[in-house]
């Protein structure tokens, strides 16, 4: 199990990303629009830099839904490799069987 503080920090980041998503998207559109004047684009970049750092989507860490583990996660199932193997061994994941050869 991961520390509760690290999972809560990640959840806080997820909430910040959702809150600032529209503002960040509009500022990025202005900053990348080559038809606008360079001063306007630069001002948009400055406003973008003033947003909280944790509101950037790249700051979110993918964690296991069951344990909070940060490494060895499968995106599609949102769980770490160890829990995936454990649940697959018990036959709780439909369509997944243990391989042997």
C-alpha positions in Angstrom: 0.0 0.0 0.0 1.2 3.5 -0.8 1.2 6.2 1.8 -2.1 7.9 2.1 -0.4 11.3 1.7 1.0 10.5 -1.8 -2.4 9.2 -3.0 -4.1 12.3 -1.7 -1.6 14.5 -3.3 -2.3 12.8 -6.6 -6.0 13.2 -6.1 -5.5 16.9 -5.4 -3.6 17.2 -8.7 -6.4 15.5 -10.5 -8.9 18.0 -9.1 -6.7 20.9 -10.1 -6.3 19.6 -13.6 -10.0 19.4 -14.0 -10.6 22.9 -12.6 -8.0 24.6 -14.8 -8.4 22.5 -18.0 -10.6 25.0 -20.0 -8.5 28.0 -19.0 -5.2 26.2 -19.8 -6.6 25.0 -23.2 -7.7 28.5 -24.2 -4.4 30.1 -23.2 -2.5 27.4 -25.1 -4.7 28.0 -28.2 -3.8 31.7 -28.1 -0.1 31.1 -27.4 0.2 28.7 -30.4 -1.9 30.8 -32.8 0.7 32.2 -35.3 -1.9 34.6 -36.8 -1.8 36.7 -33.6 0.7 39.4 -32.7 3.8 38.1 -30.8 2.9 40.4 -27.8 -0.5 38.7 -27.4 1.1 35.2 -27.7 3.8 36.2 -25.1 1.2 37.5 -22.7 -0.8 34.2 -23.0 2.5 32.3 -22.2 3.0 34.5 -19.1 -0.6 33.9 -18.0 -0.1 30.2 -18.6 3.1 30.2 -16.4 1.1 31.9 -13.6 -1.3 28.9 -13.3 -0.5 26.4 -10.6 2.1 23.9 -11.6 0.0 21.0 -10.3 -2.7 22.0 -12.8 -0.7 20.6 -15.7 -1.9 17.1 -16.8 1.7 15.8 -16.9 2.0 16.2 -13.1 -0.6 13.4 -12.5 0.9 10.1 -11.6 -0.9 6.9 -12.6 -1.6 4.9 -9.6 -3.1 1.5 -8.9 -6.8 1.8 -7.9 -6.5 -0.9 -5.3 -3.2 -0.3 -3.6 -2.0 3.2 -4.7 1.2 1.7 -6.1 2.9 4.1 -8.6 4.9 1.7 -10.6 4.1 -1.2 -12.9 0.5 -0.2 -13.8 -1.6 -1.3 -16.6 -3.5 1.7 -18.1 -6.4 -0.2 -19.4 -7.2 -1.9 -16.0 -5.9 0.9 -13.7 -4.1 -1.6 -11.5 -0.6 -2.7 -10.7 1.0 -5.9 -12.0 0.9 -7.7 -8.7 -2.8 -7.1 -8.0 -3.6 -8.0 -11.7 -1.8 -11.3 -11.3 -3.4 -12.0 -8.0 -7.0 -11.3 -9.3 -6.2 -13.3 -12.5 -5.1 -16.3 -10.4 -8.4 -16.2 -8.5 -10.2 -16.0 -11.8 -11.8 -12.7 -11.0 -10.8 -11.0 -14.3 -13.0 -12.2 -17.2 -11.2 -13.6 -20.1 -7.8 -13.7 -18.4 -6.1 -17.1 -17.8 -2.8 -17.9 -16.4 -0.4 -18.9 -19.2 1.6 -22.1 -19.2 3.7 -23.8 -21.8 
